[in-house]
Amino acid sequence: MTEAPAVEQQIQRDVHVEALSPREPHPKPFTWPSSMTVGQAALEAATAFGYVGGNPTLQNSTGKALDRSLTLEQAGVRDGDKLEVIDAGGGV
């Protein structure tokens, strides 16, 4: 008797966050799939705030810069988080 391998079902889930920028006094809301990388989300947010170039990433409310190669889920981003757009090499 053989058993069929367990099929892992991945459910696409969105995270709803607010992003802040040193240039902009008001946060902007974003909805991203949890499978998006931090780098992709940071680039989208940086573009929305008018940044061009650089190496943007996101920083959480504890001041930790998130690894650009991780997905938002892997980086621990949750609904309602407030994130700041920063440059991975320093300030934007």
Secondary structure as UniProt FT lines:
FT   STRAND          14..21
FT   TURN            22..23
FT   STRAND          24..33
FT   TURN            34..35
FT   HELIX           38..48
FT   TURN            49..50
FT   STRAND          56..59
FT   TURN            61..62
FT   TURN            68..69
FT   TURN            72..76
FT   TURN            79..80
FT   STRAND          82..87
FT   TURN            88..89
//
